[in-house]
Amino acid sequence: MKVGILTFHRAINYGAVLQAYALQETLIHLGHEVKVIDYYCPRVEKHDRSFYSIAMIFRTVLTGHIRRALFYLRCRQEKKIKLGIFDSFLKKRLKLSAPCIYDNIPDDIDVYIVGSDQVWNTHICEGFDPVFWGLFRRKEKSKIISYAASTSISDISGNDFNKITTYLSSFSALSVREVEVTVFLNEHIPFHKYRHLAVHTTIDPTLLANKDIWDTFDESNSDQNDNYILVFSARAYKSNPNLMNIKAHQLAKEYDCSIKTIDFLHDSPELFVNKIKKAKAVITSSFHGVAFSIIYSKPLYAITYGDEQDSRYVNLLRQIGAEKFIFSINSELKKMNDVGYNDINNNLTLLKKSSMNFLIENLQQ
C-alpha cells in the first residue's frame, strides 16, 4: 500500500525530523511503500527556514546601522549552517515526495497519515493548517488517518469545536498522543453523527520504532568522552533562564562527571541521539529528550516548569509508570543509584503493541 506521511519534517527541530524518520521506518517495516510528503507548511517556512536577505542587510548598512547589519549577517550565516545540517538529514534519511504546497499534495497515495508531532496545535500553526486537518484534494478511495497527532485540550476547546469536528469527520481513524486529549475528544465528538471516530491514544513514533534504527546512526563525529550528564532545555524557564544549568552542575557533582549540552548550531539529529545514548544521565524539559532517555534506559530528570508544555512528557511518563523521573524545576536533584527500567519497559511494550495494532488495522485495504 502507498502511504504518505504529513508532518513537520521540515522544521528545524530534532524531535520533528526524528519522529518523521521513525514513522517512515516503522511503516516500511510493515511492508508499505512510504513517502514523507514534502509539504512546505507556511508556518514552518516562515519561522524555521526564513533568514535575513543580503538586500535587507545592505539596506541596514546604508541607513547607518552597522552593528545591526553585522548582527543580521551573523544570524544569516548561522541559519544557513543549521539548515544545511537538517537538510542533509532529510536528504539522507527520508524518502521524500516532490516538494508541494496546499493545492498540489500528491494524489498517488492510498493512505495519508497526519502526524505525529504538534500538527493540530493552532498556536504553532498560527491557526488551522488545512493540510493537517485533511482539507486537500485526494483521490476518492484514499483514506486519511491521524497517528499520535499532538495538541492540548485548551487549544482545541478554545477554538470552534464544531469546525474541528467537521474537519475530523473526513478521517477514517483518529489517534492522538495525549491521554487527556483522547478522553476529551471521545466525550465531545457527536458519535450519533460520526460513529467511526472513536479516538485512540498512540505513542510517539520515536518510541514505536525498532530501537535498531537509532543504533545505526554514525558516531564518527561523537566526542569519545562518555563521562557526562546531558542537559537539553527545549525551552527556557522564564523566571530564571539559567536555573536548569545550575541544577545540572549540582547534579554533575553527584555523578562525579562533566556536563554536555546540545549545540543547536552544529549538532546533527544523529549526534543529538548519540549524545543521549552515551550520557550517564539526562536532565531535560523536552519531550524527545525524555523519549530518547527512555529508549536508552537513562537516569532521567524530566523537569517541569508548571506550564502547559509539561504535559507533553509528563503524560508519557505517567502512561509507562515512570513518574519517579518527574521533577519540578525547584526540586533538589540527587543521583539515581537504582533506575529500575524493567516495569517501565514492560509498560512501554504494551503501549507499542496497541499503537502498532492501530496502524496495522487502519492500513488494511
For each residue, the residues with C-beta under 8 A, 3 or more apart:
1: 32 33 110 111 363 365
2: 32 33 35 108 109 110 111
3: 27 32 33 34 35 109 110 111 112 113 363
4: 34 35 36 37 97 106 109 111 112 113
5: 9 20 23 24 27 34 35 36 37 112 113
6: 37 39 105 112 113 114 115 119 131 132
7: 16 19 20 23 36 114 115 116 117 119
8: 11 13 16 20 41 44 117 118 119
9: 5 16 17 20 36 38 90 94 96
10: 38 39 40 41 44 45 48 49 90
11: 8 16 17 44 48 117
12: 48 49 82 83 86
13: 8 16 17 48
14: 17 18 262 269 272 288
15: 18 19 117 206 286 287 288 291
16: 7 8 9 11 13 19 20 117
17: 9 11 13 14 20 21 86 89 90 93 94 269
18: 14 15 21 22 206 269 272 273 288
19: 7 15 16 22 23 116 117 204 205 206 288
20: 5 7 8 9 16 17 23 24 36 94 117 205
21: 17 18 24 25 89 93 94 213 269
22: 18 19 25 26 204 205 206 208 209 213
23: 5 7 19 20 26 27 113 115 116 147 205 208 209
24: 5 20 21 27 28 34 36 94 95
25: 21 22 28 29 209 210 213
26: 22 23 29 30 205 208 209 210 356 359
27: 3 5 23 24 30 32 34 113 359 363
28: 24 25 31 32 34
29: 25 26 210
30: 26 27 359 360 363
31: 28
32: 1 2 3 27 28 363
33: 1 2 3
34: 3 4 5 24 27 28 95
35: 2 3 4 5 95 96 97 106 109
36: 4 5 7 9 20 24 94 95 96 97
37: 4 5 6 96 97 100 105 106 109 112
38: 9 10 96 97 98 99 100
39: 6 10 100 101 105 131
40: 10 44 45 99 100 101
41: 8 10 44 45 125 129 131 132
42: 45 46 126 129
43: 46 47 124 125 126 129
44: 8 10 11 40 41 47 48 49
45: 10 40 41 42 48 49 50
46: 42 43 49 50
47: 43 44 50
48: 10 11 12 13 44 45
49: 10 12 44 45 46 83
50: 45 46 47
51: 75 76 79 80 83
52: 56 57 72 73 75 76
53: 56 57
54: 57 58 76
55: 58 59
56: 52 53 59 60 72
57: 52 53 54 60 61 69 72 73 76
58: 54 55 61 62 69
59: 55 56 62 63
60: 56 57 63 65 68 69 72
61: 57 58 64 65 66 69
62: 58 59
63: 59 60
64: 61
65: 60 61 68 69
66: 61 69 70
67: 70 71
68: 60 65 71 72
69: 57 58 60 61 65 66 72 73
70: 66 67 73 74
71: 67 68 74 75
72: 52 56 57 60 68 69 75 76
73: 52 57 69 70 76 77
74: 70 71 77 78
75: 51 52 71 72 78 79
76: 51 52 54 57 72 73 79 80
77: 73 74 80 81
78: 74 75 81 82 265
79: 51 75 76 82 83
80: 51 76 77 83 84
81: 77 78 84 85 265 266
82: 12 78 79 85 86 264 265
83: 12 49 51 79 80 86 87
84: 80 81 87 88
85: 81 82 88 89 266 267 268
86: 12 17 82 83 89 90 269
87: 83 84 90 91
88: 84 85 91 92 268
89: 17 21 85 86 92 93 94 268 269 270
90: 9 10 17 86 87 93 94 96
91: 87 88 94
92: 88 89
93: 17 21 89 90
94: 9 17 20 21 24 36 89 90 91
95: 24 34 35 36
96: 9 35 36 37 38 90
97: 4 35 36 37 38 100 106
98: 38 106
99: 38 40
100: 37 38 39 40 97 104 105 106
101: 39 40 104
102: 105 130 131 136
103: 136 137
104: 100 101
105: 6 37 39 100 102 131 136 137 138
106: 4 35 37 97 98 100 109
107: 137 138 139 142
108: 2 139
109: 2 3 4 35 37 106 112 138 139 142
110: 1 2 3 141 142 143
111: 1 2 3 4 142 143 144 145 362 363
112: 3 4 5 6 37 109 134 138 142 143 144 145
113: 3 4 5 6 23 27 144 145 146 147
114: 6 7 119 132 133 134 144 145 146 147 149 171
115: 6 7 23 119 146 147 148 149 150 175 177
116: 7 19 23 119 147 148 149 150 177 204 205
117: 7 8 11 15 16 19 20 149 150
118: 8 121 124 150 151
119: 6 7 8 114 115 116 125 129 132 149 150
120: 125 132 133 146 149 150 151 155 156 176
121: 118 124 125 150 151 152 155
122: 125 126 127 128 151 155 159
123: 126 155
124: 43 118 121
125: 41 43 119 120 121 122 128 129 132
126: 42 43 122 123
127: 122
128: 122 125 132 133 159 163 167
129: 41 42 43 119 125 132 133
130: 102 133 135 136
131: 6 39 41 102 105 134 135 136
132: 6 41 114 119 120 125 128 129 149
133: 114 120 128 129 130 164 167 168
134: 112 114 131 144 167 168 170 171
135: 130 131 167 170
136: 102 103 105 130 131
137: 103 105 107
138: 105 107 109 112 142 144
139: 107 108 109 142
140:
141: 110
142: 107 109 110 111 112 138 139
143: 110 111 112 172 173 362
144: 111 112 113 114 134 138 170 171 172
145: 111 112 113 114 171 172 173 174 175 362
146: 113 114 115 120 149 171 173 174 175 176
147: 23 113 114 115 116 175 202 205 358 359
148: 115 116 175 176 177 202 203 204 205 355
149: 114 115 116 117 119 120 132 146 175 176 177
150: 115 116 117 118 119 120 121 176 177 178 312
151: 118 120 121 122 155 156 176 178 181
152: 121 155 156 178 181 308 311
153: 156 157 180 181 184
154: 157 158 308
155: 120 121 122 123 151 152 158 159
156: 120 151 152 153 159 161 164 181 184 185
157: 153 154 161 184
158: 154 155
159: 122 128 155 156 163 164
160: 163 164
161: 156 157 164 165 188
162: 165 166
163: 128 159 160 166 167
164: 133 156 159 160 161 167 168
165: 161 162 168 169 188 189 190 194
166: 162 163 169
167: 128 133 134 135 163 164 170
168: 133 134 164 165 171 174 185 189 194 197
169: 165 166 193 194 197
170: 134 135 144 167
171: 114 134 144 145 146 168 174 197
172: 143 144 145 196 362
173: 143 145 146 196 200 358 361 362
174: 145 146 168 171 185 197 198 199 200
175: 115 145 146 147 148 149 182 199 200 201 202 355 358
176: 120 146 148 149 150 151 181 182 185 199 200 201 202
177: 115 116 148 149 150 181 201 202 203 204 312 315 316
178: 150 151 152 181 182 201 311 312 315
179: 182 183 201 315 319
180: 153 183 184 311 315
181: 151 152 153 156 176 177 178 184 185 199
182: 175 176 178 179 185 186 199 200 201
183: 179 180 186 187
184: 153 156 157 180 181 187 188
185: 156 168 174 176 181 182 188 189 199
186: 182 183 189 198 199
187: 183 184
188: 161 165 184 185
189: 165 168 185 186 194 197 199
190: 165 193 194
191: 194 195 197 198
192: 195
193: 169 190
194: 165 168 169 189 190 191 197
195: 191 192
196: 172 173
197: 168 169 171 174 189 191 194
198: 174 186 191
199: 174 175 176 181 182 185 186 189
200: 173 174 175 176 182 354 358
201: 175 176 177 178 179 182 319
202: 147 148 175 176 177 208 354 355 358 359
203: 148 177 207 208 316 348 351 352 355
204: 19 22 116 148 177 207 208 287 288 291 316
205: 19 20 22 23 26 116 147 148 208 209
206: 15 18 19 22 209 288 291 292 295
207: 203 204 291 294 295 348 351 352
208: 22 23 26 202 203 204 205 352 355 356
209: 22 23 25 26 205 206 213 214
210: 25 26 29 213
211: 214 215 295
212: 215 216
213: 21 22 25 209 210 216
214: 209 211 217 273 277 292 295
215: 211 212
216: 212 213
217: 214 270 273 274
218: 221 270
219: 222 274
220:
221: 218 268 271
222: 219 271 274 275 278
223: 260
224:
225: 228 258
226: 278 279 280
227: 257 258 280
228: 225 252 257 258 259 260 278 279 280
229: 248 251 252 255 257 258 259 260 279 280 281 282 283
230: 259 260 261 262 275 276 279 281 282 283 284
231: 244 245 248 259 260 261 262 283 284
232: 261 262 276 282 283 284 285 286 289
233: 236 237 244 245 284 285 286 303
234: 284 285 286 287 289
235: 285 286 305 309
236: 233 241
237: 233 240 241 243 244 285 305 329
238: 241 305
239: 243
240: 237 243
241: 236 237 238 244
242: 245 246
243: 237 239 240 246 247 329
244: 231 233 237 241 247 248 283 285 303 329
245: 231 233 242 248 249 259
246: 242 243 249 250
247: 243 244 250 251 283 301 303 329 333
248: 229 231 244 245 251 252 259 283
249: 245 246 252 253 259
250: 246 247 253 254 333
251: 229 247 248 254 255 281 283 301 333 334 335
252: 228 229 248 249 255 256 257 258 259
253: 249 250 256
254: 250 251 333 334 335
255: 229 251 252 280 281 335
256: 252 253
257: 227 228 229 252 280
258: 225 227 228 229 252
259: 228 229 230 231 245 248 249 252
260: 223 228 229 230 231 275 279
261: 230 231 232
262: 14 230 231 232 267 272 275
263: 266 267
264: 82 267
265: 78 81 82
266: 81 85 263
267: 85 262 263 264 271 272 275
268: 85 88 89 221 271 272
269: 14 17 18 21 86 89 272 273
270: 89 217 218 273 274
271: 221 222 267 268 274 275
272: 14 18 262 267 268 269 275 276 292
273: 18 214 217 269 270 276 277 292
274: 217 219 222 270 271 277 278
275: 222 230 260 262 267 271 272 278 279
276: 230 232 272 273 279 282 289 292 293 296 298
277: 214 273 274 292 296
278: 222 226 228 274 275
279: 226 228 229 230 260 275 276 282 298
280: 226 227 228 229 255 257 298 299
281: 229 230 251 255 298 299 300 301 335 336
282: 229 230 232 276 279 289 293 298 299 300 301
283: 229 230 231 232 244 247 248 251 301 303 333
284: 230 231 232 233 234 289 290 293 300 301 302 303
285: 232 233 234 235 237 244 289 302 303 304 305 309
286: 15 232 233 234 235 289 290 313
287: 15 204 234 290 291 312 313 316
288: 14 15 18 19 204 206 291 292
289: 232 234 276 282 284 285 286 292 293 302
290: 284 286 287 293 294 300 302 313 316 317 325
291: 15 204 206 207 287 288 294 295 313 316
292: 206 214 272 273 276 277 288 289 295 296
293: 276 282 284 289 290 296 298 300
294: 207 290 291 297 298 300 316 320 322 344 348
295: 206 207 211 214 291 292
296: 276 277 292 293
297: 294 339 341 345
298: 276 279 280 281 282 293 294 339
299: 280 281 282 335 336 339
300: 281 282 284 290 293 294 322 325
301: 247 251 281 282 283 284 325 327 333
302: 284 285 289 290 313 314 317 325 326 327
303: 233 244 247 283 284 285 327 328 329
304: 285 310 314 326 327 328 329
305: 235 237 238 285 309 310 329
306: 310 328 329
307: 310
308: 152 154 311
309: 235 285 305 312
310: 304 305 306 307 313 314
311: 152 178 180 308 314 315
312: 150 177 178 287 309 315 316
313: 286 287 290 291 302 310 316 317
314: 302 304 310 311 317 318 326
315: 177 178 179 180 311 312 318 319
316: 177 203 204 287 290 291 294 312 313 319 320
317: 290 302 313 314 320 322 323 325 326
318: 314 315 321 322 323
319: 179 201 315 316 347 351
320: 294 316 317 344 347 348 351
321: 318 343 344 347
322: 294 300 317 318 325 326 344
323: 317 318 326
324:
325: 290 300 301 302 317 322
326: 302 304 314 317 322 323
327: 301 302 303 304 331 333
328: 303 304 306 331
329: 237 243 244 247 303 304 305 306
330:
331: 327 328
332:
333: 247 250 251 254 283 301 327
334: 251 254
335: 251 254 255 281 299
336: 281 299 339
337:
338:
339: 297 298 299 336
340: 343 344
341: 297 344 345
342: 345 346
343: 321 340 346 347
344: 294 320 321 322 340 341 347 348
345: 297 341 342 348 349
346: 342 343 349 350
347: 319 320 321 343 344 350 351
348: 203 207 294 320 344 345 351 352
349: 345 346 352 353
350: 346 347 353 354
351: 203 207 319 320 347 348 354 355
352: 203 207 208 348 349 355 356
353: 349 350 356 357
354: 200 202 350 351 357 358
355: 148 175 202 203 208 351 352 358 359
356: 26 208 352 353 359 360
357: 353 354 360 361
358: 147 173 175 200 202 354 355 361 362
359: 26 27 30 147 202 355 356 362 363
360: 30 356 357 363 364
361: 173 357 358 364
362: 111 143 145 172 173 358 359
363: 1 3 27 30 32 111 359 360
364: 360 361
365: 1
